[in-house]
């Protein structure tokens, strides 16, 4: 079974690198650069995993809105927040939103693939 992953990242080069890394590991990967695009994809495809940045705009943490919309889904995908947003209380706040893993940017993409694989193995 090939797992489908959604990457929500507004930095295009990083999103492309993440997609390439995850695709080479055997996953079916889609990318969205903004909240509205991510929500449209989530409404139409069954994702096993969502990897999202929090700061999708210069004005705020639009990634938290995505987490809120995922919380209401009957079969919620696993969630990795991959963000450079420095906040010591962030991990506990994200746990209350159902986040399965938090990775601070910058992080080697191999580590992202490792965490994604672990979460998806638990799902199978």
C-alpha positions as semicolon CSV with decimal commas, in nm:
position;residue;x (nm);y (nm);z (nm)
1;X;0,000;0,000;0,000
2;X;0,139;0,337;-0,102
3;X;0,069;0,609;0,153
4;X;-0,037;0,952;0,032
5;X;0,131;1,253;0,197
6;X;0,042;1,621;0,182
7;X;0,319;1,877;0,234
8;X;0,201;2,226;0,327
9;X;0,498;2,460;0,285
10;X;0,519;2,810;0,139
11;X;0,893;2,794;0,064
12;X;0,885;2,640;-0,285
13;X;1,243;2,508;-0,290
14;X;1,199;2,337;0,046
15;X;0,863;2,191;-0,057
16;X;1,018;2,050;-0,376
17;X;1,312;1,900;-0,185
18;X;1,078;1,742;0,070
19;X;0,858;1,603;-0,208
20;X;1,158;1,456;-0,390
21;X;1,293;1,295;-0,071
22;X;0,956;1,145;0,029
23;X;0,876;1,033;-0,327
24;X;1,211;0,854;-0,350
25;X;1,116;0,672;-0,029
26;X;0,807;0,537;-0,207
27;X;0,533;0,777;-0,100
28;X;0,273;0,950;-0,318
29;X;0,326;1,320;-0,238
30;X;0,123;1,635;-0,306
31;X;0,224;1,990;-0,212
32;X;0,026;2,299;-0,116
33;X;0,175;2,641;-0,054
34;X;-0,117;2,800;0,131
35;X;-0,395;2,707;0,370
36;X;-0,681;2,727;0,118
37;X;-0,501;2,501;-0,130
38;X;-0,424;2,250;0,147
39;X;-0,786;2,246;0,266
40;X;-0,909;2,185;-0,091
41;X;-0,671;1,889;-0,132
42;X;-0,769;1,752;0,210
43;X;-1,135;1,766;0,111
44;X;-1,073;1,556;-0,202
45;X;-0,800;1,305;-0,115
46;X;-0,744;1,062;0,173
47;X;-0,401;1,151;0,314
48;X;-0,224;0,920;0,557
49;X;0,012;1,200;0,666
50;X;0,018;1,580;0,657
51;X;0,347;1,765;0,699
52;X;0,288;2,134;0,760
53;X;0,476;2,448;0,837
54;X;0,302;2,684;1,078
55;X;0,408;3,018;0,929
56;X;0,249;3,000;0,585
57;X;0,204;3,375;0,558
58;X;0,401;3,676;0,671
59;X;0,104;3,776;0,887
60;X;0,046;3,472;1,103
61;X;0,034;3,104;1,178
62;X;-0,204;2,979;0,908
63;X;-0,076;2,626;0,968
64;X;-0,269;2,617;1,297
65;X;-0,589;2,668;1,095
66;X;-0,504;2,353;0,899
67;X;-0,458;2,164;1,226
68;X;-0,799;2,282;1,341
69;X;-0,965;2,159;1,021
70;X;-0,791;1,820;1,050
71;X;-0,914;1,775;1,407
72;X;-1,272;1,746;1,283
73;X;-1,204;1,466;1,035
74;X;-1,342;1,120;1,112
75;X;-1,025;0,949;0,989
76;X;-0,760;1,207;1,071
77;X;-0,420;1,168;0,905
78;X;-0,102;1,161;1,109
79;X;0,046;1,510;1,143
80;X;0,404;1,636;1,147
81;X;0,466;2,005;1,209
82;X;0,795;2,103;1,042
83;X;0,852;2,461;1,142
84;X;1,115;2,718;1,225
85;X;0,877;2,903;1,456
86;X;1,072;2,937;1,783
87;X;0,845;2,900;2,085
88;X;0,929;2,689;2,391
89;X;0,562;2,620;2,462
90;X;0,483;2,529;2,103
91;X;0,514;2,150;2,132
92;X;0,261;2,123;2,416
93;X;0,025;2,357;2,230
94;X;0,057;2,147;1,914
95;X;-0,005;1,825;2,107
96;X;-0,344;1,967;2,206
97;X;-0,416;2,002;1,831
98;X;-0,343;1,632;1,771
99;X;0,006;1,676;1,625
100;X;0,196;1,346;1,620
101;X;0,548;1,490;1,578
102;X;0,723;1,826;1,577
103;X;1,047;1,887;1,390
104;X;1,230;2,218;1,423
105;X;1,374;2,369;1,104
106;X;1,637;2,327;0,984
107;X;1,632;1,948;1,008
108;X;1,794;1,698;0,772
109;X;1,536;1,567;0,526
110;X;1,648;1,215;0,611
111;X;1,517;1,273;0,963
112;X;1,184;1,390;0,822
113;X;1,157;1,071;0,614
114;X;1,248;0,861;0,921
115;X;0,978;1,020;1,138
116;X;0,721;0,998;0,857
117;X;0,799;0,628;0,807
118;X;0,764;0,556;1,178
119;X;0,426;0,730;1,196
120;X;0,297;0,556;0,885
121;X;0,413;0,213;1,009
122;X;0,203;0,272;1,323
123;X;-0,095;0,351;1,099
124;X;-0,074;0,034;0,891
